């Protein structure tokens, strides 16, 4: 699968034309990465250790946290090295591994967020049948489907991208090895790769996002039929964190993969790519913990600061 025109590797330019900005970004990326490690690890531990969080919602949330940990770890260490010093190279094998993991986990997250929207749809619209519909076996199957689709997408698209005839300078105008940036690096015909990326974007981005919007449309209708204001707030509260995460993730990914071909859009796409690779994985735990009373209570129980009520 190695491209013979790229025996050495690539040069990840990032914002190398702005050295001062790179030092600031180094601090931002390092801080975000540490928050990602701490926050997502904490959510996984709480979901495993606290029996009250042994539910489908937190099973999918722990999957999302594990995915985010792997997602950022696949690119941030290399990114920090490139931001800190003059050396901005990545080997061809390193680029291949990074692209493979990036595509696989990015696709998995798109599908997993759709699965989580379906879970919230059943919880709000079919509350009496929730335990029957979203049973443990289905949870495992849906999570497995998300991971398998991500793997298949990466197996198909990664070799096709790295088989392109790259220009001799091997300068990737991005922070990481991503499909759009590598396609722009090619000096040959990229029609097939662009069509492949467009088709993948429809199935991996547009279709899942449409299903999420349909789910939330049905959720909104169901919530508006609830008579009490307290009931409506509670129903919206169970979905608001997920909806915020979906908005942040999809808006940044769409800005990267469905951007027009012009220099301004490409530069803006680098910022959005940096945000969804580093920013969203660090924000997800904060969004779910700050807006979720069950997670905060589980954290207090883990620290021994919440006393269980006595049984009479």
Protein Blocks (a to p, Z undefined) as FASTA:
>chain_A
ZZfklmnbccdfkjmmlmmlmmmmmmmmmmmmmmmmmmmmmmmmmmmmmmklmcfklmmm
mmmmmmmmmmmmmmmmmmmmmmmmmblcdcfklmmmmmmmmmmmmmmmmmmmmmmmmmmm
mmmmmmmlmmmmmgfklmmmmmmmmmmmmmmmmmmmmmmmmmpccdfklpacbfbdcfkl
mmmmpcbdfklmmmmmmmmmmmmmmmmmmmmmmmmmmmmmmmmmpmblklmmmmmmmmmm
mmmmmmmmmmmmmmmmmcccdfklmmmmmmmmmmmmmmmmmmmmmmmmmmmmklmmmmmm
mnopaccdddZZ
